[in-house]
Amino acid sequence: MEDEPFEDEFIGYPCFEFNAALDPERNDTRCIHCRKYLTIECEYLDQFLEDDGDEG
């Protein structure tokens, strides 16, 4: 499956900037489609990393 459970809580963040490298139809304000997603430009990066967890 392409959709992961954590994605749904990361919709419509105020810092969302669509990644223009993607098809315009994908512009649904999900963080996964943001140009800042999982980069140091993302001010919510720590939340993504926390969600990944330390299962080890």
mmCIF file of the N, C-alpha and C atoms, coordinates in Angstrom:
data_MODEL
# 
_entry.id   MODEL 
# 
loop_
_atom_site.group_PDB 
_atom_site.id 
_atom_site.type_symbol 
_atom_site.label_atom_id 
_atom_site.label_alt_id 
_atom_site.label_comp_id 
_atom_site.label_asym_id 
_atom_site.label_entity_id 
_atom_site.label_seq_id 
_atom_site.pdbx_PDB_ins_code 
_atom_site.Cartn_x 
_atom_site.Cartn_y 
_atom_site.Cartn_z 
_atom_site.occupancy 
_atom_site.B_iso_or_equiv 
_atom_site.pdbx_formal_charge 
_atom_site.auth_seq_id 
_atom_site.auth_comp_id 
_atom_site.auth_asym_id 
_atom_site.auth_atom_id 
_atom_site.pdbx_PDB_model_num 
ATOM 1   N N  . MET A 1 1  ? 0.827  -1.202 0.000   1.00 0.00 ? 1  MET A N  1 
ATOM 2   C CA . MET A 1 1  ? 0.000  0.000  0.000   1.00 0.00 ? 1  MET A CA 1 
ATOM 3   C C  . MET A 1 1  ? 0.861  1.251  0.000   1.00 0.00 ? 1  MET A C  1 
ATOM 4   N N  . GLU A 1 2  ? 0.435  2.228  -0.726  1.00 0.00 ? 2  GLU A N  1 
ATOM 5   C CA . GLU A 1 2  ? 1.199  3.464  -0.811  1.00 0.00 ? 2  GLU A CA 1 
ATOM 6   C C  . GLU A 1 2  ? 0.920  4.368  0.385   1.00 0.00 ? 2  GLU A C  1 
ATOM 7   N N  . ASP A 1 3  ? -0.336 4.403  0.854   1.00 0.00 ? 3  ASP A N  1 
ATOM 8   C CA . ASP A 1 3  ? -0.691 5.263  1.978   1.00 0.00 ? 3  ASP A CA 1 
ATOM 9   C C  . ASP A 1 3  ? -0.249 4.643  3.293   1.00 0.00 ? 3  ASP A C  1 
ATOM 10  N N  . GLU A 1 4  ? 0.391  5.456  4.121   1.00 0.00 ? 4  GLU A N  1 
ATOM 11  C CA . GLU A 1 4  ? 0.807  5.018  5.439   1.00 0.00 ? 4  GLU A CA 1 
ATOM 12  C C  . GLU A 1 4  ? -0.047 5.763  6.461   1.00 0.00 ? 4  GLU A C  1 
ATOM 13  N N  . PRO A 1 5  ? -0.325 5.158  7.605   1.00 0.00 ? 5  PRO A N  1 
ATOM 14  C CA . PRO A 1 5  ? -1.222 5.751  8.592   1.00 0.00 ? 5  PRO A CA 1 
ATOM 15  C C  . PRO A 1 5  ? -0.837 7.157  9.059   1.00 0.00 ? 5  PRO A C  1 
ATOM 16  N N  . PHE A 1 6  ? 0.475  7.458  9.187   1.00 0.00 ? 6  PHE A N  1 
ATOM 17  C CA . PHE A 1 6  ? 0.879  8.755  9.706   1.00 0.00 ? 6  PHE A CA 1 
ATOM 18  C C  . PHE A 1 6  ? 0.574  9.901  8.761   1.00 0.00 ? 6  PHE A C  1 
ATOM 19  N N  . GLU A 1 7  ? 0.429  9.648  7.481   1.00 0.00 ? 7  GLU A N  1 
ATOM 20  C CA . GLU A 1 7  ? 0.217  10.719 6.512   1.00 0.00 ? 7  GLU A CA 1 
ATOM 21  C C  . GLU A 1 7  ? -1.024 11.555 6.813   1.00 0.00 ? 7  GLU A C  1 
ATOM 22  N N  . ASP A 1 8  ? -2.088 10.932 7.251   1.00 0.00 ? 8  ASP A N  1 
ATOM 23  C CA . ASP A 1 8  ? -3.346 11.636 7.441   1.00 0.00 ? 8  ASP A CA 1 
ATOM 24  C C  . ASP A 1 8  ? -3.269 12.754 8.470   1.00 0.00 ? 8  ASP A C  1 
ATOM 25  N N  . GLU A 1 9  ? -2.391 12.641 9.461   1.00 0.00 ? 9  GLU A N  1 
ATOM 26  C CA . GLU A 1 9  ? -2.290 13.712 10.437  1.00 0.00 ? 9  GLU A CA 1 
ATOM 27  C C  . GLU A 1 9  ? -1.425 14.866 9.935   1.00 0.00 ? 9  GLU A C  1 
ATOM 28  N N  . PHE A 1 10 ? -0.770 14.707 8.815   1.00 0.00 ? 10 PHE A N  1 
ATOM 29  C CA . PHE A 1 10 ? 0.101  15.746 8.268   1.00 0.00 ? 10 PHE A CA 1 
ATOM 30  C C  . PHE A 1 10 ? -0.500 16.336 6.987   1.00 0.00 ? 10 PHE A C  1 
ATOM 31  N N  . ILE A 1 11 ? -1.672 16.925 7.132   1.00 0.00 ? 11 ILE A N  1 
ATOM 32  C CA . ILE A 1 11 ? -2.363 17.558 6.006   1.00 0.00 ? 11 ILE A CA 1 
ATOM 33  C C  . ILE A 1 11 ? -2.622 19.015 6.360   1.00 0.00 ? 11 ILE A C  1 
ATOM 34  N N  . GLY A 1 12 ? -2.373 19.905 5.408   1.00 0.00 ? 12 GLY A N  1 
ATOM 35  C CA . GLY A 1 12 ? -2.729 21.308 5.566   1.00 0.00 ? 12 GLY A CA 1 
ATOM 36  C C  . GLY A 1 12 ? -1.881 22.102 6.534   1.00 0.00 ? 12 GLY A C  1 
ATOM 37  N N  . TYR A 1 13 ? -0.634 21.717 6.697   1.00 0.00 ? 13 TYR A N  1 
ATOM 38  C CA . TYR A 1 13 ? 0.247  22.492 7.576   1.00 0.00 ? 13 TYR A CA 1 
ATOM 39  C C  . TYR A 1 13 ? 0.498  23.874 6.953   1.00 0.00 ? 13 TYR A C  1 
ATOM 40  N N  . PRO A 1 14 ? 0.650  24.911 7.794   1.00 0.00 ? 14 PRO A N  1 
ATOM 41  C CA . PRO A 1 14 ? 0.801  26.276 7.265   1.00 0.00 ? 14 PRO A CA 1 
ATOM 42  C C  . PRO A 1 14 ? 2.039  26.471 6.401   1.00 0.00 ? 14 PRO A C  1 
ATOM 43  N N  . CYS A 1 15 ? 3.041  25.619 6.557   1.00 0.00 ? 15 CYS A N  1 
ATOM 44  C CA . CYS A 1 15 ? 4.285  25.775 5.799   1.00 0.00 ? 15 CYS A CA 1 
ATOM 45  C C  . CYS A 1 15 ? 4.241  25.033 4.461   1.00 0.00 ? 15 CYS A C  1 
ATOM 46  N N  . PHE A 1 16 ? 3.108  24.420 4.133   1.00 0.00 ? 16 PHE A N  1 
ATOM 47  C CA . PHE A 1 16 ? 3.024  23.604 2.922   1.00 0.00 ? 16 PHE A CA 1 
ATOM 48  C C  . PHE A 1 16 ? 3.373  24.411 1.681   1.00 0.00 ? 16 PHE A C  1 
ATOM 49  N N  . GLU A 1 17 ? 4.299  23.886 0.908   1.00 0.00 ? 17 GLU A N  1 
ATOM 50  C CA . GLU A 1 17 ? 4.648  24.440 -0.406  1.00 0.00 ? 17 GLU A CA 1 
ATOM 51  C C  . GLU A 1 17 ? 4.722  23.257 -1.345  1.00 0.00 ? 17 GLU A C  1 
ATOM 52  N N  . PHE A 1 18 ? 3.838  23.216 -2.323  1.00 0.00 ? 18 PHE A N  1 
ATOM 53  C CA . PHE A 1 18 ? 3.767  22.065 -3.205  1.00 0.00 ? 18 PHE A CA 1 
ATOM 54  C C  . PHE A 1 18 ? 5.070  21.857 -3.966  1.00 0.00 ? 18 PHE A C  1 
ATOM 55  N N  . ASN A 1 19 ? 5.463  20.597 -4.087  1.00 0.00 ? 19 ASN A N  1 
ATOM 56  C CA . ASN A 1 19 ? 6.657  20.229 -4.837  1.00 0.00 ? 19 ASN A CA 1 
ATOM 57  C C  . ASN A 1 19 ? 6.301  20.219 -6.325  1.00 0.00 ? 19 ASN A C  1 
ATOM 58  N N  . ALA A 1 20 ? 6.747  21.219 -7.042  1.00 0.00 ? 20 ALA A N  1 
ATOM 59  C CA . ALA A 1 20 ? 6.394  21.379 -8.453  1.00 0.00 ? 20 ALA A CA 1 
ATOM 60  C C  . ALA A 1 20 ? 6.942  20.265 -9.340  1.00 0.00 ? 20 ALA A C  1 
ATOM 61  N N  . ALA A 1 21 ? 7.825  19.432 -8.813  1.00 0.00 ? 21 ALA A N  1 
ATOM 62  C CA . ALA A 1 21 ? 8.335  18.296 -9.581  1.00 0.00 ? 21 ALA A CA 1 
ATOM 63  C C  . ALA A 1 21 ? 7.277  17.192 -9.696  1.00 0.00 ? 21 ALA A C  1 
ATOM 64  N N  . LEU A 1 22 ? 6.222  17.290 -8.905  1.00 0.00 ? 22 LEU A N  1 
ATOM 65  C CA . LEU A 1 22 ? 5.138  16.304 -8.944  1.00 0.00 ? 22 LEU A CA 1 
ATOM 66  C C  . LEU A 1 22 ? 4.025  16.778 -9.870  1.00 0.00 ? 22 LEU A C  1 
ATOM 67  N N  . ASP A 1 23 ? 3.144  15.858 -10.244 1.00 0.00 ? 23 ASP A N  1 
ATOM 68  C CA . ASP A 1 23 ? 1.988  16.215 -11.069 1.00 0.00 ? 23 ASP A CA 1 
ATOM 69  C C  . ASP A 1 23 ? 1.060  17.143 -10.283 1.00 0.00 ? 23 ASP A C  1 
ATOM 70  N N  . PRO A 1 24 ? 0.524  18.166 -10.910 1.00 0.00 ? 24 PRO A N  1 
ATOM 71  C CA . PRO A 1 24 ? -0.356 19.129 -10.213 1.00 0.00 ? 24 PRO A CA 1 
ATOM 72  C C  . PRO A 1 24 ? -1.542 18.472 -9.499  1.00 0.00 ? 24 PRO A C  1 
ATOM 73  N N  . GLU A 1 25 ? -2.019 17.341 -10.021 1.00 0.00 ? 25 GLU A N  1 
ATOM 74  C CA . GLU A 1 25 ? -3.157 16.652 -9.398  1.00 0.00 ? 25 GLU A CA 1 
ATOM 75  C C  . GLU A 1 25 ? -2.828 16.171 -7.985  1.00 0.00 ? 25 GLU A C  1 
ATOM 76  N N  . ARG A 1 26 ? -1.566 16.046 -7.660  1.00 0.00 ? 26 ARG A N  1 
ATOM 77  C CA . ARG A 1 26 ? -1.153 15.551 -6.346  1.00 0.00 ? 26 ARG A CA 1 
ATOM 78  C C  . ARG A 1 26 ? -1.127 16.651 -5.289  1.00 0.00 ? 26 ARG A C  1 
ATOM 79  N N  . ASN A 1 27 ? -1.463 17.866 -5.677  1.00 0.00 ? 27 ASN A N  1 
ATOM 80  C CA . ASN A 1 27 ? -1.445 18.987 -4.747  1.00 0.00 ? 27 ASN A CA 1 
ATOM 81  C C  . ASN A 1 27 ? -2.666 18.933 -3.827  1.00 0.00 ? 27 ASN A C  1 
ATOM 82  N N  . ASP A 1 28 ? -2.577 18.102 -2.787  1.00 0.00 ? 28 ASP A N  1 
ATOM 83  C CA . ASP A 1 28 ? -3.679 17.919 -1.842  1.00 0.00 ? 28 ASP A CA 1 
ATOM 84  C C  . ASP A 1 28 ? -3.291 18.404 -0.445  1.00 0.00 ? 28 ASP A C  1 
ATOM 85  N N  . THR A 1 29 ? -2.260 19.190 -0.340  1.00 0.00 ? 29 THR A N  1 
ATOM 86  C CA . THR A 1 29 ? -1.698 19.759 0.894   1.00 0.00 ? 29 THR A CA 1 
ATOM 87  C C  . THR A 1 29 ? -1.183 18.714 1.879   1.00 0.00 ? 29 THR A C  1 
ATOM 88  N N  . ARG A 1 30 ? -0.941 17.495 1.413   1.00 0.00 ? 30 ARG A N  1 
ATOM 89  C CA . ARG A 1 30 ? -0.304 16.500 2.280   1.00 0.00 ? 30 ARG A CA 1 
ATOM 90  C C  . ARG A 1 30 ? 1.186  16.806 2.355   1.00 0.00 ? 30 ARG A C  1 
ATOM 91  N N  . CYS A 1 31 ? 1.731  16.667 3.536   1.00 0.00 ? 31 CYS A N  1 
ATOM 92  C CA . CYS A 1 31 ? 3.154  16.953 3.723   1.00 0.00 ? 31 CYS A CA 1 
ATOM 93  C C  . CYS A 1 31 ? 4.034  16.135 2.781   1.00 0.00 ? 31 CYS A C  1 
ATOM 94  N N  . ILE A 1 32 ? 3.592  14.922 2.479   1.00 0.00 ? 32 ILE A N  1 
ATOM 95  C CA . ILE A 1 32 ? 4.391  14.058 1.604   1.00 0.00 ? 32 ILE A CA 1 
ATOM 96  C C  . ILE A 1 32 ? 4.565  14.656 0.202   1.00 0.00 ? 32 ILE A C  1 
ATOM 97  N N  . HIS A 1 33 ? 3.722  15.620 -0.155  1.00 0.00 ? 33 HIS A N  1 
ATOM 98  C CA . HIS A 1 33 ? 3.813  16.275 -1.455  1.00 0.00 ? 33 HIS A CA 1 
ATOM 99  C C  . HIS A 1 33 ? 4.420  17.676 -1.361  1.00 0.00 ? 33 HIS A C  1 
ATOM 100 N N  . CYS A 1 34 ? 4.917  18.017 -0.192  1.00 0.00 ? 34 CYS A N  1 
ATOM 101 C CA . CYS A 1 34 ? 5.514  19.333 0.022   1.00 0.00 ? 34 CYS A CA 1 
ATOM 102 C C  . CYS A 1 34 ? 6.975  19.308 -0.412  1.00 0.00 ? 34 CYS A C  1 
ATOM 103 N N  . ARG A 1 35 ? 7.448  20.404 -0.956  1.00 0.00 ? 35 ARG A N  1 
ATOM 104 C CA . ARG A 1 35 ? 8.843  20.455 -1.380  1.00 0.00 ? 35 ARG A CA 1 
ATOM 105 C C  . ARG A 1 35 ? 9.798  20.401 -0.194  1.00 0.00 ? 35 ARG A C  1 
ATOM 106 N N  . LYS A 1 36 ? 9.301  20.662 1.008   1.00 0.00 ? 36 LYS A N  1 
ATOM 107 C CA . LYS A 1 36 ? 10.136 20.638 2.218   1.00 0.00 ? 36 LYS A CA 1 
ATOM 108 C C  . LYS A 1 36 ? 10.103 19.289 2.922   1.00 0.00 ? 36 LYS A C  1 
ATOM 109 N N  . TYR A 1 37 ? 9.301  18.358 2.446   1.00 0.00 ? 37 TYR A N  1 
ATOM 110 C CA . TYR A 1 37 ? 9.087  17.075 3.128   1.00 0.00 ? 37 TYR A CA 1 
ATOM 111 C C  . TYR A 1 37 ? 10.403 16.351 3.413   1.00 0.00 ? 37 TYR A C  1 
ATOM 112 N N  . LEU A 1 38 ? 10.638 16.069 4.685   1.00 0.00 ? 38 LEU A N  1 
ATOM 113 C CA . LEU A 1 38 ? 11.831 15.364 5.169   1.00 0.00 ? 38 LEU A CA 1 
ATOM 114 C C  . LEU A 1 38 ? 13.142 16.039 4.775   1.00 0.00 ? 38 LEU A C  1 
ATOM 115 N N  . THR A 1 39 ? 13.113 17.364 4.729   1.00 0.00 ? 39 THR A N  1 
ATOM 116 C CA . THR A 1 39 ? 14.334 18.135 4.503   1.00 0.00 ? 39 THR A CA 1 
ATOM 117 C C  . THR A 1 39 ? 14.575 18.995 5.745   1.00 0.00 ? 39 THR A C  1 
ATOM 118 N N  . ILE A 1 40 ? 15.741 19.589 5.844   1.00 0.00 ? 40 ILE A N  1 
ATOM 119 C CA . ILE A 1 40 ? 16.016 20.459 6.991   1.00 0.00 ? 40 ILE A CA 1 
ATOM 120 C C  . ILE A 1 40 ? 15.207 21.752 6.911   1.00 0.00 ? 40 ILE A C  1 
ATOM 121 N N  . GLU A 1 41 ? 14.575 22.041 5.771   1.00 0.00 ? 41 GLU A N  1 
ATOM 122 C CA . GLU A 1 41 ? 13.701 23.206 5.648   1.00 0.00 ? 41 GLU A CA 1 
ATOM 123 C C  . GLU A 1 41 ? 12.359 22.993 6.351   1.00 0.00 ? 41 GLU A C  1 
ATOM 124 N N  . CYS A 1 42 ? 12.022 21.746 6.645   1.00 0.00 ? 42 CYS A N  1 
ATOM 125 C CA . CYS A 1 42 ? 10.739 21.423 7.257   1.00 0.00 ? 42 CYS A CA 1 
ATOM 126 C C  . CYS A 1 42 ? 10.793 21.716 8.752   1.00 0.00 ? 42 CYS A C  1 
ATOM 127 N N  . GLU A 1 43 ? 9.972  22.649 9.213   1.00 0.00 ? 43 GLU A N  1 
ATOM 128 C CA . GLU A 1 43 ? 9.989  23.001 10.631  1.00 0.00 ? 43 GLU A CA 1 
ATOM 129 C C  . GLU A 1 43 ? 9.321  21.938 11.504  1.00 0.00 ? 43 GLU A C  1 
ATOM 130 N N  . TYR A 1 44 ? 8.683  20.954 10.892  1.00 0.00 ? 44 TYR A N  1 
ATOM 131 C CA . TYR A 1 44 ? 8.030  19.869 11.625  1.00 0.00 ? 44 TYR A CA 1 
ATOM 132 C C  . TYR A 1 44 ? 8.782  18.547 11.481  1.00 0.00 ? 44 TYR A C  1 
ATOM 133 N N  . LEU A 1 45 ? 10.009 18.607 11.039  1.00 0.00 ? 45 LEU A N  1 
ATOM 134 C CA . LEU A 1 45 ? 10.805 17.411 10.798  1.00 0.00 ? 45 LEU A CA 1 
ATOM 135 C C  . LEU A 1 45 ? 10.881 16.513 12.033  1.00 0.00 ? 45 LEU A C  1 
ATOM 136 N N  . ASP A 1 46 ? 11.016 17.101 13.198  1.00 0.00 ? 46 ASP A N  1 
ATOM 137 C CA . ASP A 1 46 ? 11.102 16.301 14.412  1.00 0.00 ? 46 ASP A CA 1 
ATOM 138 C C  . ASP A 1 46 ? 9.844  15.457 14.632  1.00 0.00 ? 46 ASP A C  1 
ATOM 139 N N  . GLN A 1 47 ? 8.687  15.956 14.215  1.00 0.00 ? 47 GLN A N  1 
ATOM 140 C CA . GLN A 1 47 ? 7.453  15.181 14.343  1.00 0.00 ? 47 GLN A CA 1 
ATOM 141 C C  . GLN A 1 47 ? 7.464  13.963 13.421  1.00 0.00 ? 47 GLN A C  1 
ATOM 142 N N  . PHE A 1 48 ? 8.003  14.123 12.222  1.00 0.00 ? 48 PHE A N  1 
ATOM 143 C CA . PHE A 1 48 ? 8.114  12.982 11.306  1.00 0.00 ? 48 PHE A CA 1 
ATOM 144 C C  . PHE A 1 48 ? 9.068  11.940 11.877  1.00 0.00 ? 48 PHE A C  1 
ATOM 145 N N  . LEU A 1 49 ? 10.176 12.395 12.423  1.00 0.00 ? 49 LEU A N  1 
ATOM 146 C CA . LEU A 1 49 ? 11.166 11.479 12.972  1.00 0.00 ? 49 LEU A CA 1 
ATOM 147 C C  . LEU A 1 49 ? 10.639 10.767 14.215  1.00 0.00 ? 49 LEU A C  1 
ATOM 148 N N  . GLU A 1 50 ? 9.891  11.471 15.065  1.00 0.00 ? 50 GLU A N  1 
ATOM 149 C CA . GLU A 1 50 ? 9.274  10.847 16.231  1.00 0.00 ? 50 GLU A CA 1 
ATOM 150 C C  . GLU A 1 50 ? 8.293  9.763  15.810  1.00 0.00 ? 50 GLU A C  1 
ATOM 151 N N  . ASP A 1 51 ? 7.539  10.022 14.755  1.00 0.00 ? 51 ASP A N  1 
ATOM 152 C CA . ASP A 1 51 ? 6.534  9.088  14.283  1.00 0.00 ? 51 ASP A CA 1 
ATOM 153 C C  . ASP A 1 51 ? 7.167  7.797  13.777  1.00 0.00 ? 51 ASP A C  1 
ATOM 154 N N  . ASP A 1 52 ? 8.397  7.905  13.276  1.00 0.00 ? 52 ASP A N  1 
ATOM 155 C CA . ASP A 1 52 ? 9.119  6.733  12.774  1.00 0.00 ? 52 ASP A CA 1 
ATOM 156 C C  . ASP A 1 52 ? 9.458  5.781  13.912  1.00 0.00 ? 52 ASP A C  1 
ATOM 157 N N  . GLY A 1 53 ? 9.705  6.322  15.072  1.00 0.00 ? 53 GLY A N  1 
ATOM 158 C CA . GLY A 1 53 ? 9.939  5.521  16.269  1.00 0.00 ? 53 GLY A CA 1 
ATOM 159 C C  . GLY A 1 53 ? 11.307 4.880  16.331  1.00 0.00 ? 53 GLY A C  1 
ATOM 160 N N  . ASP A 1 54 ? 11.617 4.354  17.501  1.00 0.00 ? 54 ASP A N  1 
ATOM 161 C CA . ASP A 1 54 ? 12.876 3.644  17.726  1.00 0.00 ? 54 ASP A CA 1 
ATOM 162 C C  . ASP A 1 54 ? 12.548 2.215  18.082  1.00 0.00 ? 54 ASP A C  1 
ATOM 163 N N  . GLU A 1 55 ? 12.182 1.450  17.080  1.00 0.00 ? 55 GLU A N  1 
ATOM 164 C CA . GLU A 1 55 ? 11.803 0.054  17.299  1.00 0.00 ? 55 GLU A CA 1 
ATOM 165 C C  . GLU A 1 55 ? 13.021 -0.830 17.114  1.00 0.00 ? 55 GLU A C  1 
ATOM 166 N N  . GLY A 1 56 ? 13.856 -0.932 18.115  1.00 0.00 ? 56 GLY A N  1 
ATOM 167 C CA . GLY A 1 56 ? 15.039 -1.679 17.853  1.00 0.00 ? 56 GLY A CA 1 
ATOM 168 C C  . GLY A 1 56 ? 15.603 -2.325 19.005  1.00 0.00 ? 56 GLY A C  1 
# 
